[in-house]
Amino acid sequence: MLPTKRLPTKHQPKGLTIIHEDRDIIVVEKPGGLLTIGTERDKTRTAHSILNDYVRKGDPRSRNRIYVVHRLDRETSGILIFAKSEAAKTFLQGNWQDTDKHYLTVVHGTLTEKEGTISSYLAENSAFTVYSTPDPGLGKLSHTEYRVLKEAKGLSLLEIHLLTGRKHQIRVHLSGSGHPVVGDKKYGKGNDPSANLALHARSISFTHPVNGRRLNFTTGIPDFFTRLVGSIENKE
């Protein structure tokens, strides 16, 4: 695994932590609460706009720009990959099935099966809510692999291996299993007191779009996960 060297603070764009940067890609750690990219309904500051400003170095006339490869939900923290060219973006998206993504999450309750795979067809309604359906004509088949790492205080810490990457997939699958993600206001318990969504994109492995090397990056564990379930062994 390549070291996840952090750049000196003075070179960091405000609001994001750069884990890796080269001529072709930027890998960052996004905090919860920050959009990946703006939408028609929300054009607030985003990870995309922050990095565009960063690569332009304050010159709005600069032709440098950042390309979005994939997204994390606003409330989800963790690793995001951005490309510095259309060609790099196309390569990464074209080989996305070979990208390995692991998450950490804290859910309500204790799971009977300590590891397994949740599978269902996922669809989205007109209110932008994702739901499971038995009809393959309506939804896309989605698979979420999980493993229980710790149980405490009526909660469970899970490691998630995302086998497909649908919108809100982890949140919908865990909610449908009766164990919604802590802090999930959309798919969780209505009386959930947590202000933060306990979902973190912990690690990612992918092939570099230009030099062909396999890159692996892992982040730390958010502090509030420890507040939820106590000390957590820092597993790679």
N, C-alpha and C positions, 0 to 999 in steps of 0.2 A: 504494500500500500504506500502510495506517495505521501510524503508529509504534508499536512494541511497548514502550511506557513501562512501566517497572517501578515498583511502589509503593515508598515508603521502607521500609527494613528493619523499622522498628518496627511497621509495619502489616501485615507479612507473617505468615501463620499458620505455625507451626513445622512444617517438613517439606515445604512446597510453596512454589513461587514463583508469585505471581499476575502474569499478563501483562496482563490486562484485566479490569475489573469495572465494571458499571453496574447499573441497577435491575433488569435482567432476566436477566443472564448473568454467569458468572465463567469466564474462560479461564485455565488454570494450566499450569505445566510440572511434570509428575510425575517424580520420580526413579525409577530402576530399583529394584526390590525392594519397592515399595509397591503394595498392592492398590488397585484403583479403588473397589470396594465389597466388603463382607464376604459370605461365603458360608456355607452351613450347616456346612461343614467347617472354615472359618477365619473367626473373628470378631475378628482382630487389628485394630489401628488402620489406617484406610484413608484414601484421599484424600477420600472422601465424609464420613467422620466428622470429619476435620480441618476441612473446610469448614463442616459443620454447626455445630461449636463456634465457628468464626470468625464466622459470620453471627449467631449467638445472643449473641456478645459476653460469654460467661461466664454467661448467664442460662438455665438449663435449662428454665425455664417459657416462654421465648420461642417464639412461633409461627413464627419464621423458620426456613426449612429449605432444603436444597439437593436438586435433582433430578438424577439421573444421566441423561445424554443418550446416552453411548456409553462404551466401556471400552477400556483398554489392558491387555495381559497384565501380571502383576505385574513380570516382569523387564524389560519394555519401558519406556523413558523417553520423555518428550516431552509434546506438547500434548493437553490434555483440555478439553472444554467441559462446563460444568454450568449448569443452569437454576435460576432462583430462584422459578419458579412452574410449576404443572402445565401452564398454557397455553403457556408458552415451551418447555417440554420437548416437548409434543405437536407444536408447530410445527416444531421442529428435527428431531425424529425423522421427522415426516411429509415433510420436504423433504430427508432425508438423502442421497437420490440426487444432489442438486445440490451436496453438500459435497465439496470437492476436498482430498484428503489425500496428502501426500508424506512419505516416510520416507527415512532413511539407514540402511544396514546394511553390515556387513563380513562377507564370506563366505569360506569356504575355497576355494582353487583359482583357476584362471583360466578365465573363460567363453569358449567359442568364439565365440558370437554376442554382440557387445558391447551390443546392445540388442534388446529384443523383448518379447513378452507370453507369460506362462505361464498356460495355461488347463486346468482340470480340474473334475470334480465332487468336492466335499468332503463327507465324512460323518464322524460321530463314533461311536466304539464305546463299549461299556459301561465301559471303563477311562478314559474322557474323553480318548482320543487321537484326533486328527483325522487322516484319511487320504484320499488321492485314490482315486476309484473310476471305472471307465468306465460305471457304471450310473446313468443320470439319475434312476432311481426311488429310489436310495439317498441321493444327495448333491445339493448345490446347485451350479450352475455358477458358477465363480469365476475372476476374471481379475486377474493381477498384472503390471503393466508395469514393466520395469526398464531401467536404463541404467548402464553401467560408467563410473565417474568416475576411478578410479585403480586401478593394480595394483602391489603391492609385497609382498615377503617371502612370496610364495606365497598372498597374500590379495587380495581384490578389494573395493573400496568401490563400492557401488551406490546409485543413487537409485531409489527405488521410488514408482510412482504407483499407489495402491490403487484399482482400478476397481470392486471389490466388497469388502465388509467382513465376511468370514466369520471365525469363531474360528480363531486360529493360522494364518491363510491364508498370510501371507508366509513364515513358518517352514516350513510343510509344502511349499509350492511350491518354495522354494529347496532344501530337503533332497531333494525328489524329483528335482530337476534335477542332483543330485550335488554341490551347492555349499551345504551347510548353513551357517546363520548361526553365526558365532563365538560360543562360550559357550552354545550351545543344548543343554542337558542332556537335553531330552525328544526332540528330533528330530535332533540333531546327532551328531557323532562321540563315541564313548564315552571317548576319551582327550583330549578338548579341555581344555587347561590353563586357559583363560580363566575367571575368576570371574564376569565380567559378560556379559550377553547384548548383543551388538553390534547392537541394533535401536532406532532412535530416531525417534519421530514428529516430524518436523522442521517441517512447515508445514501450515496448514489455512486454507481459504477457505470462507465460508458466509454465508448471508443472515441478518441480525439478525431475531429473531422479532417485534419490535415496530416498529422504525423502517424496516425493509426495506432498510437499507444493506448493501452487500457488505463484509464484514470479512475481512482477511487478516492472519495472524500467523505469524511465523517465529522459531524459537529458534536458539541457537548450536549448535555441534557438540560433543558430549561429549569431554572431554579424553582418555579412553581410546581413542577412535577414532584420535586422532593417535599415540598410543603404538603402536597396531597397524600403521598403514600410513604413518606419517610425516606431514608437513605436508599440510593439506588446504585448498585454496582455498575461501574462504567464499562459496559460491554461493548466490544467492537463488533 
